[in-house]
Amino acid sequence: PAELDVAVRVVLYVLIFVLSVGGNALVVAVLALNRRLRTVTNCFLLSLALSDLLLALCCMPFTLLPGLMGAFIFGDVVCKLVAYLMGVSVAVSTFSLVAIAIERYSAICNPLQSRAWQTRSHACRVIAGTWALAALLMLPYAVYSSTRPAAPRPPPAQCTHHWPSERVRQLWYVLLLLVLFFIPGVVMTVAYGLISRELYRGIRFELDVKREVTAQRGTGGDPAPSCDEGDGCYLQLSRPGAALELRALGAAAQQDRARINSSGAQLAAKRRVIRMLVVIVAMFFLCWLPIFAANTWRAFSPRAAQRALSGTPIAFIHLLSYTSACANPLIYCFMNRRFRKAFGATCAG
């Protein structure tokens, strides 16, 4: 069973590593080569792909190999660098998901006010800020990570965090839970809840207005033009007052009907975008919450956590956390038509 456990672990690590590197590299290539995909949301998705690529390349090999060999043989500098880059990549992923949720909330719930600042240049500044914040936040990992013998005899070196005191250790992991999970979770839950409520209200009103216009025209209405998901267009949900004002203006009546006809396709496209982003958020928390919960447990009850998690359990908790790095490209592929087309074009070219 021990040999089987090692074999299964190696196969899963290699599979996730290949999917993570290949998938995220392809996402970066697609966004770099297709100008039509360079939207505000996709700027944040590009940052997310880069952080996942960093996680796969810099962290996965240095987690698997020491676990198999029983010692960290790469030295103190690599230990500090790996711990630091892993923390930065996780923080950037979390901050990117929060930025995407806020950007989508502003675009859908406050489209007119958000147009002034929702630009690619502003998105690039926000992304630079998230990377800088993550780099500063994770500096303690670079300071307190080092290789020390795990036991007096024999003395295999392990890459671990050596905090000044147990109190500092506990405060650090509580801080990470708050900054990387609890607060982002609340922000994203509220943002997507408000988006869902706004979409539901918009759908009801648009259907009522469309039925009214169709009845007045005595026809079934023209088919709505297509609107690809993820195109970065801003959805302007109609409100009763605005619709009455438009109908009162004879010169704008035709524009009003065209807007009503296209609203159904736009709402459907936005629902697909939100569904994709919600799945990304859910997968991130599903993959990363166990490792942060385990770290917090070890900070407050090290002996009990060591007995329960040592060996196979902690290895597969790490494996689950790394699964997030390959999940995002798969979600883009299966849930976004434009990404699927761009993936195919990039592979064919």
Summary of the structure (lengths in Angstrom):
residues: 349
radius of gyration: 24.4
end to end distance: 45.4
largest distance: 88.9
contacts: 1087
relative contact order: 0.13
helix: 81%
strand: 3%
